[in-house]
Amino acid sequence: MFDKILIANRGEIALRIQRACREMGIATVAIHSTADENAMHVRLADESVCIGPPSATHSYLNIPAILAACEITGADAVHPGYGFLSENARFAEILEEHNITLIGPKASHIRVMGDKIAAKATAERLGIPVVPGSPGAVTNNIDARKIAAEIGYPVLVKAAAGGGGRGMKVALSENEIDNALSTARAEAKSAFGDDALYIEKYLAKPRHIEFQVLSDGKGGAVHLGERDCSLQRRHQKVFEEALSPALNLAQREKIGTVVSDAMKELGYLGVGTVEFLYENGEFYFIEMNTRLQVEHPITEMITGIDLVQEQIRIAHGASLGYGQSDVVFAGHAIECRINAENPETFTPSPGLIEAYHPPGGLGVRIDSGVYAGYTIPPYYDSLIGKLIVFGKNRNECLMRLRRSLGEFVIEGIETTIPLFSRLVAEPDIVNGNYDIHWLEDFLDS
C-alpha cells in the first residue's frame, strides 16, 4: 500500500480524503495556499506544505509547486479530489513521468472524457445511449443550421471543452440559432480558450440522473446505483438523492449494466460517474466525470462502500474483489450542498464563522472543514459543507433532513440552509416530482 498520499485539494474534500487515508494507516500531506493556513485539513494532516498565494492559479493549480511538495515530503501518490487538477490529463502524465501515482484514471481516459465530442463518440461506441446531435464540432453557421434542422428544434449549442453551464445556449427555432452560436462561441473562447461547439437535441423537462461506476482496469467493474441531481441552479447541482424516485428496479438494472459493461470494455481505472438526461423513460448520455463527485457520500450511505478507499486500493493495483451481485442498495440518502451565500440572491458571503453547531443523530453525516472561529476566504468556491442524511425509506429520509436543517446553526455569515428548509416543505420535492428546470422556476416565482 502507499506510504504517503499528498492531497492536492482543499476544504471538505481534502478532509474527507484524509479520513479515508487515516483509516487505512496511510500518512497524509496537505497542501495549502496562504489563505488556507488555518484550514482544518491543514491542521489535521500529518504534514503540510504551503504552495503559494491565495489565487488558485498560483497555488492549487500550480503543478510545479505540487511536484515540489511531493519531492519534499516523499509522497508516493497524489489524490486530486474534485475540481482543480482532478480532470487534468497533463497533470496525470506529469505525475507518471515523476513516478508518482495519481489516484484516478488513466490520462488517456481523462483526456477523451474531458472533450465532450470525443466523449459522446466513445459512449456511442461502447453502447451507451446518447442525445441526438452533431457528429463532431460545428465549424460554421450553415452546417449548424442544417444539423439543427435534421435534429429538430429546440436544440442546445454547447462548448466542446465546457462545463458548469458556460458556453451553453438554447435555440428554440431557426431564427435563434445564429445568435446562440455566436454567443456560445464567444463564451467558450473566453472561459476555456477553445471555441469549438457542438449541437444536440434540447430536452424540455428531463431529470439529471448519474450512475456511479467503479472499475479496476482488469475486467472488474460494477455500478453503485444512481443519483438524482435534477435540482440545479445555473447548471450547478444543489440537492442530490439516491436512489432516484423516478426509476424502478428494472430501469436501474438495465442502464446500470450498460455502463458497467462499458467500463469493462474501456479498461477504466477507479471511480467515475456517467451522467444522463432522463426523459419519458429514455436515458441520454451527456458526459462522464473521471473523478470523485461532490455528491459521492449519498452513494456511500446506501451501499456501505467507501469510495475514496476503493479509489486508493485500485490505484495501488488491487482488483475489485466483488461483483454486481455483491452490491446491495439499502435505504435512501439525500445531500444538501451548504454554501456561503445569501439564500435568495446567492451573493457569496465569505467571512468569520462566529458560531457553528452541526446537526447529529442517527443517519446524519456532515462533510465540512469549517469550525467556529474559522474565516471563509473569498478566493474559492462557496461550498462550505454537505449535509447528508440517511433513512430506511425516502419519507424517513426527508423527515430526518427537515429535523437536521432545523438544528444546523452557522452564524456570522449567510448560508443556503434557509433555502433547503423551504425546499423540503414543497409538495413537488416531497413527491419527487421535479426536473432540471424546477429549482430555477421555483426561485423565479
N, C-alpha and C positions, 0 to 999 in steps of 0.2 A: 504494500500500500504506500501511497505518497507519505513523505515525512513532513512536508510543509507546503501549505497552499496559500498563495497570495490572492487576496480578494480584490479584484480590480473594479470596485464599485463603492457605493456609499449608502448611508441611510438604512432603512428597514431591510433591504435585501442583503446588504453586507452582513448585518447582524443575523439574519436567517441562515446564511451560509456558514457563518461562524458556529452557530449552534449545531448544525449537522456535522461539521468537522470535529467539534469537541466530543460529540457522542461517539465518533469513530476513532478518537485518540490521535487526531491529526493536528499539528500545530498550525496556527494561522498568522498571516501578515496582513495588517490593514494599511492601505494607502490612503492618504487624505490631502486635501488642499489646506491652505492656511485658514480658510473659513470653517473647516470641519475639525479643528484640532480638539474640540471638546465633545465631539460626537460619540455616541455610545459604542459604535462599532470600533472606534479607535481605543476607547477606554478598556474594552473587554478583550481585544486581540492579544495574542502572545507577544507580538512585535508590531510596531507601526513605523511608517516612513512618510514624511511629508514630501510630496512630489510637485508642488507648485502653488501658485497663487489661486484665488477663488475661481477665476474663469475656467470652465471645464476644458476649453481648448488647450490651456496650459497646464492642466492637472490630470483629470480623469480620462482625457483623450490624448494625453501626451505619451505616445508609445515609447520613445527613448527613456523617459523618466521611469516608466513602469518596468522596463527591462533592467534598468539600473537598480531598481528596488529589488527585483528578483535576484540579481547578482549579489547585492549587498547582504541580503538575508538568507541566501541559499535556498530559495523556494524552488521546488521542482515541478510545480503545477500552478496554473492560474485559473481561477473561476471568475468569469466576467459578469455574472449576474444577468440583469437585463438592461437595455439601454446602453449608452456609451459605446464600448467596443464589442459588445456581445455578438453582433452580427457583422463584424468587420473581417472579411476573408483575408485581407492582407495581414491583419494582426495575428490571425491564426497561423499564417505561413511564417511570419517572423518568429513567433514563439517556437515553431517546429525547427526553424533554422538554428535556434539557440538551445535546442534540446530541452525545451520546457513544454510540458503537456498542457494543452488547452482542454479544460473540462467543458467540452462541447463537441459539435460535429466536425466533420472534415471541412477544410477550407473550400473544397470544390462544391460541397452541398450548401454551404453558407452563400457562396457566390451565385449559384444557379437560382436558389430560392429568394435571394435578395433582388433579383431582376424579375419584375412581375410578368414580363412577356415570356422569359425563359422558364419561369416557374409554372406558368399556365401550360406551356407546351410539354413540360416534364410531367405535370399532373395528367394531362390527356394521355401521354404515352403509358403512364402507369395505371390507367383505367379509372382515374378519379373524375367524376362528372364536373364539368366546368360551365361557367356562364358563357353563352354565345357571344362571340366578339371577334375583333380583328385578329388575324393570324400572327401579326407582329406589329412593330411600330408603324404608326401612320405618319408619313413624311410630308403630305400636302393636303390641302383642303378639298381638292377634287376627289382624291381617293377616299378621304374621310366621309364625304357626303354619300359616295357610292356605298361604302361599307355600312354606314348608319342606316341607309335605306334598306339594305339587304337584311340587317338585323331587325329593324323595325323600331320606331320611336316609342317611348323615350329611350335615350342612350346615355351612358356615362362615359365621359372623357377622363382618363386617369394618367398620371405621370408614371412612366415605367419604373423609375427609380424612387418612387414616392412612398409616403406613409403619413399617418396622422391626419388625413383629410386634405393635405396640401397638394396642389396640382390636380384637383378633382372637381369637375363641373358637370352638371346635368343639362342636356339639351332635350327639351320636350318635343321639339318639332324641327323641321329642316330650317326654319327661319332662325333658330337659335344655335345651330351647330358651329357656324364660323366664329361667333363670339365666344362660345365655350372653348373652342380650340385655341384661340389666341390668348384668352385669359389663363387657361390651364398651362399652356406652353410657357408663358411668362413666369407664372408661379413656380413651375417645375425648375426652370433655369435658375431662378433666384434661390430656391430652397435647397436644391440638390446638385446644381451645376450641370444638369442634364435635362434637356427639354424634350426628350423622346416621350411620345404619348401613344396610348392605345385606346380602343373603343370597345365597350361591351354593353350588353343589354342592361337597361336600368330596371330593377325590380321595385315595384311600388311599395309593398308592405312586407318585406322579408324580415325574418329573425336572423340574428348573427349567432351561429352555433359552431363551436370549435371542438375538435377531438384531440385529446392528449394522447400522444404516442410515445412509446419507449422501445428502443431498438438497440441491440448490441453490436450491429455491424457484422454479425457472424451467422445470420439467418434466424435469430430470435427476435421477435417483435410482438408487442401487444398494444392494444388501445386501452386507455383507462377511463373510457366513457367520455361524455360530452359536457361542455359548459355552455350555458346560455348567457351570452354577453350582449343582449339586444338593447339594454338601457344605456344609451350613449348620448353624449353631448359633443357636437362638432367632431364626430367620429372617434371620440375618446370614450372608452368604457368607464362606467362609474359604479355599476352594480352587476354582480355575476352570480349565477346559481348553477348547481349541479345536483342532480341531473336536470335536463331541461323539462319544464312542464309541457312542452309541445310535442315531445317524442314518445313513442311507445317502444316496447322491448324489441319488436321485430325490426323497426326502423333503425334502432341503435345497433343491433347486431349486424344488420346489412351494411350500413355505411362504415361501421367500425371495422368490419372485416376487410372492406375495400382499402381503408387507409393503412391498416396494419400489414396487409399483403404488399401494398405499395412500398412501405418502408423496408420490408424484407428484400424486395427486388432492387430497391435503390442502394441497399447496403448502408442504410443510415445508421449513425452512431449517436446514442444519447437520447435526450428528450427533445421533442418537437411538438408543435401544435399545427394541425391542419384546419384552416378556417373556412367556413362555408356561409353563404347566404342560403336560407331555407324558406321556401315559399310554396304553398299548395302541394305539400308532400314531396317536393323535389329539393335536392341538395346541389349547390353550385359552388365549386371551389373558387376562393378569392386569393388566398395566399397561404404560405407556410412560414411560421416563425421558428427559426432554428436556434431556439434558446429557451430558457425558463421563462414562463409567463408571470406577470404580476399576480394573476388570479390562480396560480397553481395550488394555493392552500385548500381551496374547496374540493379539488380532486383528491388531495391527501386525506381530507376528512371523510370522504365517502369510500375510500379504498384502503386506508391504513398504510399506504405506501409512501415512504419519504422520498420525494422526487430528487432532492438535492443529493442525498446519499446514493441513490441509484445512479445519478449522473457521475458521481465520483468513482463508484465501483466500475462502471462501464468504461470510463476514461482510462482507468488503470488496467483494463484488459479483461475484466470479468465477463463471463457470459450472463445472460439474463437470468437463467436458472428456473424460470417458471413460464407457463403458457397462459393462453387466454382463459382457459377453464379455471385457472387458479385466481383470477381477478374477480373479486366479489364486490358488488356495489351494495352499500348499506346506508339507509337514511338519506337525508337531504342537507345540503350546505349552501349558505349564501355569504357573499363577501361584499362589504361596502368600502369603497376607497375614500378614506377621510383625508380631505385636502385642506391646506391652509388657505382658504378662500372665503370670500363673502358668499353665503349660501343662496343669494338672489342674483347678484351681479357677477359673481365668480371672479371678482378682482382679487389678486393674490394678497395674502395677509401674513407676510413674514414678521418676525419679532419674538419677544420674550414670552415663553410659556410660564405664566405666574402660578398656575395650579394645574395638576394633572392627576386624574383619577379614572383609570380604565375599568370597564365592567369585568365581572368574573362569573364564576359558577360553572356548572356542568355544561359542556358543549360550547364554551366561549373561548375564542383564541384571538389574541391581539398580536399582530406583527407590526412593530413600530420601534423606532430607535430614539424617540423623544422622552423627555422627563421634565419635571418641574424645575425651572431654572435654566433650561436649555433655550438658546436663541436660534430660531429657524432662520438660516441665511436666505437672502433674496436671489441667490445666483442659480438655483436649481429648480427642478420640478417641484410642484406644490404638494405632492403626496407626502403626508407625514405618518401615515399608518393605515392598517387594514383591520377592520373588524370582521371576523369570520365566526359564524355561528353554525351549529350542527343540531339537527333534531331527527327523531325517528322517522318523521314524515315532514312534508312541506309545511303543513299547518303548524306543527310544533316548532319548526324552524323559524317561521315568521313571528310567532308569539315570543320566542326567545330573542329574536332580533329587536322587536319593539322594546322589550324589557331592557336589553343591553344598551340600546341607544339612549334610553332614559337615564341610565346610570353613568354614561360616559361624560366626564367633565374635563374640558380643556379651556382654561381661562387665560386671558392676556392677548389672544389672537382670535380671529374669526375662523370658523371651520364649517364644513359642509354637513355636520351632524344634523342640524335642523332640517335640511333638505331631505335626508333619509327618513327622518321621523315623519315627514309629510308623505313621502312615497309609500311607506309600508302601511299607511292607512287608506290608500287609494284602492277602490274596488278592482280596477284592472290589474294592479300588481298582486293583490290578494288572489285573484283568479288566474294569474299567469297569462293574461290576455294583453300582450304588448308586442311591439315590433321595434325596429331600429329608429323609427321616427317618433315613437311615443313620447319620449322624455322631452325632446325639443318642442313638440306640440303642447305638452303639459306646461312647460316653462313659458312659452309664448302666451298661453291663455291665463 
